[in-house]
Amino acid sequence: MKYSVDTYRLYQSEKHFAHTVRIHVRMKDEVDINVLDKAVNKAIRRYPYFAVRVTVDKDGGYVLQPNDNKIVVMPTSDRLPLIGSSDINGHLLYVDCDGKDIFFNISHTMCGGRGFQPWVMTNIYEYVRLKYNVEPYAPEIRKPDSALLPGETDEPSMDMLTTEEPISKREIKKAPVLGMDYLKGVFIPIKRDPNYMVVTVEQKDLIKVAKMNDSSVLSLFFVLFARTLDRVFPEKDRFIVGEAAHNLRESVGLPNTHCDFLSHVHVDYNRDDLNGDLERLGTMTRGQIILQTDPSVSHAQVRKLFELYEEIDKVKGLKAKRKYMAKHSLSTGKDAQHGSFIANYTGLMDWGELADYVEFFVFVIEGHFTVEITAMADKIFVGFMQVINTDRYINLFREELERAGIPCKVEGPFPKRLPKHGIPTK
């Protein structure tokens, strides 16, 4: 690849969906915007790969250049500035706040939740330190003046991927989706009402059920989401398909890199099995995930992505590159595979004493019945996203949690507002 892997998502069309991430952190106290401004602009020193602007080279390719301008911190308003625009000093990120809520807005091109979360934690650490004049015990949080980890700025390349024949090839099942909801949410303005809810569960409650049923956090949620949709889809749809992203950092020897290079796991549920034994469903789910995250399988999938990037490099002109991406994108192109639902889990990162100052945090992205799962201290948070306003799905999901013996708290709906990019498109 000629360019940084952090640039290629910029060629994606944003006609219907934004390729950005909005991270909602609710503090336990009112936010002081002046202190937040100081914290954010100090924390960015720790993440030079996020302090960039987008330029276009003579071949029409997107290039990221260092950006020393101030990070914009602003009150939350009805108008969200475009990512990369002059309104936010050309940066691919900015921060807004209102009441107890802080929103970190950033381009999805640079990475995803696992890469963004350390940056968010550094910001919150510095904010708490400045506001309360304390030094929270949080040894695993990257402090603003700490050195980069070995390989943190390293990027993957094609030669890191195995050429081994995949040990398994999944038989593609046609995944039913909530198609009418999408049509209403995307094409009928009066019906479109993007929103998300935050579901909080106690980690001990969920882990207890997971251990009893041969499950991990993600695989247990997969089963519960599939059971939820089993009560929604018509009987003629014989399979429900769960989808999750899997990051190859560890398997290519770059455990500390901020970059995303993702394969996608699909778990197929036969409708006849979903009301059966929870342990059997947990074992089946974990088995499919383990099989598809084997390097021989996941590397083959990412190799196709990198081959796409190399083809984009051969195309001359920005307009032509964007057109090529629109046709061949593995996520939105003609050969794209989709699940009935998407659920991603960033895993548990140690917030230390900083968790005492935070009520919840969730990642907000595009999608419908799309779920981002995060964890902090003794809590697990489920960000449950929709393109229309209905409480049908969240109520059914809550019933499935209760059926499994997992109490929960639901907050929201919150308006799901994502900024788009303000970078050259021609």
N, C-alpha and C positions, 0 to 999 in steps of 0.2 A: 504494500500500500504506500502511495506517495505521501499521504497526509496523515495527521494524527487521527487515531480512531475516534477521538472526541469530536470530530467535525462531521461525520457522515450522516448522522441523523438530521443535520441542518437542511439536507436536501429534501426531506419529507414535506409533503403538502400539508398545510394547516387549514384547508378549505372547511373542514368540518370539525377537526379535533386539534387541540393545542398539544405540542410536544414539549410541555414544561411540567414542572412539579411544584406544588405549593404545600409546604410543610406547616401544619397548624400545631403550635405549642401553646397550651393554656397554662399560664402561671397561677399560683395560688394567691398572688397579690396583683394589684393594678401595675401596669407596665409604665415605667418612666422612659419616655421616648428619647430624652437627652442622654440618659445613661446608656440606653440601647444603642444609640448612634455611636457613642464612643467604643462600646464593646464590639460591635460589628466591624468597625473600621480598624480595630486592633486585631481581632481574630483572623481577619482575611490575610494577615501577614503569614500565618501558618499554612495557608492554602494557596500558594502562588499559581497553581494550575487552574484555580477558579477565578483568579483576577485577570481576565482576558477580554479582548474585544475581537469581533469578527471582521476580517478583511477578505478581499477576493484577489487572487493572483491572475497573471496574464492568461492562464489556461481556463479561467472561470471556476477555479477550485476555492473552497472555503479554507481560510487559514486563521488560526488563533494567534493573536499577538498579545504580549503583556500589556496590561492596562493599569496605570498608576493612579487613575482618577478615584475620587472618593466613592465609596459604596453608598447608595441612596437609602436612607431610612426615613419613612414617611408615615403619616397617619393613614389608616385604611380608609379608602373612599370608594365610590361607585365606579370610578374609572381606574382601571389597572393599566399602568404604563407598559409599553411593549418591551419585551426582553431584548436587550441589545441596542435599544434606541438612545438618542441623545438625552431623552428625559431621565434616563438613569445612567448617564455618563458613559454610554456605550457598553456597560457591563452586561454579562449574561445572568446577572442575579441582582436582586434588591430585597429589602425587608420592609414590611409595613406592620402596624400594630394598632390595636383598639381595645381599651379596657384591660382585661387580663390576657388577651390573645396576642401572640406574635406569629406572623406569617413570613416564612422564608420562601422566596420565589426564585427559581433557578431553572435554567435550560436543561432539559432531559438529555441533551446530546452528550454532556460531559460524564454522566454516570447515572446510577439509580439510587435507591434507598440506602443500600449498604455503603456506598461511597459518600453520599450526602450526610448521613447521620453523624459521623465524627465532626464534620464542620458545624452542624447544628449544635452539637454538644459543647464544642469550644466556644461558640457564641454565647450560649446560656451560662456556661461556667464564668466567662468574663463579665457578663451582665450581673450575675449574682455577686461576684467578687466586688464589683464597683458599687453596686447599689447598697449592699448590706455591710460593706467593709469587713468581709470575712474571707477566709481561705478554705472553701469546702474541701473535705477529704474526698478526692476523686482521682486516684492514681492512674486509672486507665484512660482518663480524658486527656486529649492532646492539648496542652497549654499553648497559648499564643506565642510564647517565646521558645517552644520546644523544637528540636530538629526534626526534619522529615524522617520517616521510617525508611529503612533500606528498601529500595525498589518502589517507593510510593509513587514516583512519577514515571516509572517504567511502563511501557505499553506492549501488549501482545503482538505477535506477528504470525504469519502463516506457518513458518518453520517450527513453531512451538507446538503445532497441532499434530497429533498422530495420524498416520495414513493407514492404520490398522483397519481391517474390515470390521464394521460394527457387529458386536456379538448378537444383536437383536435388531430387527426392523419392525416397527409398530404397524399393525394393520390399521389403516386410517378408518376411523368411525365417523360418520357424518354427525356433527354435533348440533343438536337443536339449540337455538338461541332465542332470546326474547325479542324477536324481530319486530313485532308491532310496537313495542316500547321504543326501539331504536328509531323506527320510522317517525313516530310521534315526536320524539326528542330531538331528532336531527332536522326534519323537514317541515314540521308544523310549529311555527313560533309560539302560538298560543298554548301549545301542550308542553313545550320545552321548559323544564324547570330543574336544571342540574342541581343536585344536592348530595350531601353525605351525612351519615350518622356515625357516632362514636360509641362502640360497644366496649365496655370495660368488664373484664373478668379477673378474678383473683388467680394468680398463677398456680397456687397450691390446689385449687379446685380443678383446674384444667389438667394439670400434670397428673393428678391422682387418677382421673378418668383415662388419660392417655396411657399411663403405665398399665392399667388394668386391661387395656384393649389393644396391646401391641402396637401403639401408635406414637408418633412424634407430635409436636405442636401442629405442624403443617398438615400431616396426614389426617389427624383427627378433625381439623377444620375442613379439610377436603370432604370427608365423609358427611359432616353436618351440612355443608353447603349443597352437596349432591342430594341429600335427603330433603333439604328445603325445596329444591327445584323439582324433585320427584312429585311434589304436591302441586306443581304449577303446570308442567308440560303435559300435553295430551298423551293419551295412552299409545298412540301410533309411534311416538318417538321412543325407540327401544333402548337407546343409550344416552346417558348424560356424561359429558366430558369435562373434567376439571383441567385447568391449565395453570402452570406456575413457571416462573423464570428460575434458571439455575446458573449461577456464576461460575466460570471456569478458573477463577483466580488460583486456587490451590492446585488444580490438576495441571496447570502449565508452569508452576513454579514461581508465580508472582502473587504470593499471599497478601502483600501490602499495597498492591497497586490500587489507585482510586478508580481505574477504568472499569467500565462494564464490557464484558463480552459474554453474552448470554445464549445458552441453549434454552429450549422450552420443553418442559415435561407435560405430557398429557396422560391423564388417568381416566380410563373408560369404565363406567359403571353400568352394568346391565340392570335395567329397572327391576327385574325380578329379584335381585339380590339386596336391594337397598333397605328393605325392612327386615332383613335378616340380622344375624349375629354381628354386633358392633366389633368384636375382636377379629372376626373373620374379615370384615371390611377393612379394618385397620391393617391387618397383615397383607391383604391384597394391595392396598394403596401403597404401603411402604415398599412392597416388592416391585411394583411398577416404577416407582420413583427411583429406587436403587438401580434398576435395570437401565433406565433412560439417562441416569447421570453417570453411568460407566463411561470413562474417557473415550472408548472406541465409538460410543453412540453420540455423546454430546459434542465431541470434537468434530465429528463428521457434519453435524448440523452447523456449527460455527464456521467450519471451512466454507460452507456454501455462502455464509454471510460475508466472509472475507473475500471470496471470489466475486461477489456482487460489488464490493468496494473497489476491487481492482478493475472491474469493468467500468465503473463510474470514472475512475482515473483516466481511462482511455478516451472518454467522451470529452470533446472540447466545447467550452462555453457553459456558463452557469445555467442558462435556460435549458440547454440540452441535457445537462447533468440532472437537473430537477425532473425533467420529463422522463428520463431513463429510470430514475428512482421510483417515480409514480407507477411505472409499468411493472417494475421487477421487484419492488420491496417485498421482503419475506413476511412482513407483518400486515401489509395492506394491498399487496399486488395480487395478480390473478391466481397465483399458486399458494396464497397464504392459508394457513391452517388456524382455526379458532376453536377455543373451548366454549362450553356452555356458560362457564364462569371463569374468572381469573382470580387467583389468590396468591399473593406473594408474602413472604415472611422475612424480615431483615435479621431476625435472630436477636439474642439478648446481648446488649453491650452494657458494661458496668458504668452507671451514672454516679456511683458513690453517694455522698451526702447531697449531691445536687438534686437527686430525686425528691428530696424533702420540699423543694421549691416549685415543683412541676405537678400539675394536675393530670395532664395527658399530653401525648403528642401522636399525630398521625400524618401519613403521607397522602396527599390528594392528587389524583391523576384523572385522565379521561377514562370513560368506560361506564358500563351499566351492569349491575351485579358484579362489579369489580371490587376486590377487597385487598387492602394493604394491612398487614398485621405487624405490629411493633410491640416491644416489651421494654419495661423499665422496672427495676427493683422487683416488687412482688405483684406487679400488674401486667396484664396483656391487653393491648388495645386493638380493636378491629375498626378500621376506617372503611365504611360500607357505602359505596358510591353508586349513584343512579343518574339517569338523564331526564327522568320525569319524577314528579313528586307523588309517591305512593308509599304507604306504610305497610302494604301487603307483604312484601318480601321480608322486611325486617321483623315483622310480627311472627311470620312463619319460622324465621331463623331463631328468634328468641324461644319459640316453642321447642325447636329441636335442641337447643342448649339445655333447656329445662328437662326435656325428655332424657338427656344424657346425664343429668344430675349436676349441671354447671350453672349456678346463679350468675346473673349479669345485670349491668346497669346500662341503659341506652340514653344517649344525649343527642339532641338535634331534632329535626334536620337543620344543617347549616348550609347556606348557599355555596354551591361549588363553582367558584370563579377562578379560572385559570388564564393568565396572560398568554398572548401569543408572541411570536418573535417579530422584531422590527429590524430585520437584516435585509441585505439586497436579495431580490428574487428574480432578477433579470440580468 
